[in-house]
Amino acid sequence: MDSYKNPLEERYSSREMLYNFSPENKFRTWRKLWIALAEIEKNLGLEISDEQISEMKENAENIDFQKAAEYEKKFRHDVMAHIHTFGDAAPKAKPIIHLGATSAFVGDNTDLIQIRDGLLIIKKELINIIKKLSDFSIKYKNLPTLGFTHFQPAQLTTVGKRATLWLQSLILDFEELEFFLETLRFRGVKGTTGTAASFLELFNGDYQKVKHLDKALSKRFGFDKVFGVSGQTYDRKIDAKTLSLLSNIAQSAHKFTNDLRLLQNLKEIEEPFEENQIGSSAMAYKRNPMRSERISALAKFVISLQNSSAMVAATQWFERTLDDSANKRLTIPQAFLAVDAILLIWNNVMNGLIVYENRIQKHISEELPFMATEFIIMEEVKSGGDRQEIHEKIRVHSMEAAKKVKMEGKENDLIERILNDNTLKLDKSKLKEGLKPENFIGFAPVQTEEFIKTEVLPILNKYPELIGLDADLKV
């Protein structure tokens, strides 16, 4: 009988992210950490031979996972299981593997490497969505569309300006991601409770050697910053901050999909729909927003995980407790895999977003007369009319026009009513000229251009090597 398979692995996530959190990558990293520890300890004067180092390196990727599982069943300790497995493969090095270290040396440092490398994958995916949204914003910066507040028609904006709102959320997320990566610290070499007591013995009280070991090892794995102090583990606030960042990205994605699904219902903008794609097993005509709904579903899952890491960080006791371990094994990889999937799907959506300009114009024409009433009142006042009297006349005409639209299903005839009202002194040709949609979009095109120039292009120009991404879906 087949066992349960994680949908994130089977259906959604990229090979890169799956490998990052794979057992193979995890335990290879453990061995790299043990080799680096031994090499630096040797350089600092400990009795470790070149032969032992060579034997460890030769067997760095020779991992017997079945033997490790058998050892873990016996010891109930995953790190000791892999120490013995490595020792069996490199028997001459066995006495010095993990010398002076505690389990968190490999466990925590590997977690931090995976977090960093996972965020680098996400960074590339974010850059490509930012690029595509930026291009979309500029392309449609002048195209008027109904704005909505409370999902009720409001003043006009443009399709491109609306897209900058999605971009703005992503820029905030990207800035947070950059700051997180710039300030991320390595656990390094700290000992069992963070005091480095075991290394005090190994180096005969030479604190400078312990500090060198800590920083040199961290540098070797690409970390310029190292925790100055720790308990047995790195501060679990790192996990909480990681999940917060991933949740924020999921929130931005969810907001985008909400808007897109509403726009698809209005038949204004639509996500890609392939030639052989089926929207409904019963209703053959349907074009369901499957991709956006999938992003929404995964985003809810990621957002829900945020509290889990926050609770772990809040409830750690003193130098450490183990009630973080099982939780971390679930929440961190799952959140990364889900956000990875979200961003791949979002990239895929942006590759084929469809804008129905005629439909957008139709909706504008239905609502623009109501939005033009302020312009009409101002023009009447300029012609010598009384503002309060004109307001009342326009209000009455507006109510009657709305009644025709809502109760009789007829076209909005507000402008015709106003034009036929001989008590108004309006210049009819000026009114018709003033009713062009582009007269009601304010500074939307300029705002769009300025935002892209000042907020977006500096990011894209900073990372040109990250632009370009294959965003095909598995299913």
Secondary structure as GFF3:
##gff-version 3
##sequence-region A 1 475
A	DSSP	alpha_helix	7	7	.	.	.	ID=ss1
A	DSSP	pi_helix	8	12	.	.	.	ID=ss2
A	DSSP	alpha_helix	15	20	.	.	.	ID=ss3
A	DSSP	alpha_helix	23	43	.	.	.	ID=ss4
A	DSSP	alpha_helix	50	58	.	.	.	ID=ss5
A	DSSP	alpha_helix	65	75	.	.	.	ID=ss6
A	DSSP	alpha_helix	78	89	.	.	.	ID=ss7
A	DSSP	three_ten_helix	94	96	.	.	.	ID=ss8
A	DSSP	alpha_helix	103	139	.	.	.	ID=ss9
A	DSSP	beta_strand	144	149	.	.	.	ID=ss10
A	DSSP	beta_strand	152	158	.	.	.	ID=ss11
A	DSSP	alpha_helix	159	183	.	.	.	ID=ss12
A	DSSP	alpha_helix	197	202	.	.	.	ID=ss13
A	DSSP	alpha_helix	207	220	.	.	.	ID=ss14
A	DSSP	alpha_helix	237	265	.	.	.	ID=ss15
A	DSSP	beta_strand	269	270	.	.	.	ID=ss16
A	DSSP	alpha_helix	290	314	.	.	.	ID=ss17
A	DSSP	alpha_helix	325	351	.	.	.	ID=ss18
A	DSSP	beta_strand	354	355	.	.	.	ID=ss19
A	DSSP	alpha_helix	357	371	.	.	.	ID=ss20
A	DSSP	alpha_helix	373	382	.	.	.	ID=ss21
A	DSSP	alpha_helix	387	408	.	.	.	ID=ss22
A	DSSP	alpha_helix	414	419	.	.	.	ID=ss23
A	DSSP	alpha_helix	428	434	.	.	.	ID=ss24
A	DSSP	three_ten_helix	437	440	.	.	.	ID=ss25
A	DSSP	alpha_helix	444	451	.	.	.	ID=ss26
A	DSSP	pi_helix	452	456	.	.	.	ID=ss27
A	DSSP	alpha_helix	457	462	.	.	.	ID=ss28
A	DSSP	three_ten_helix	464	466	.	.	.	ID=ss29
###
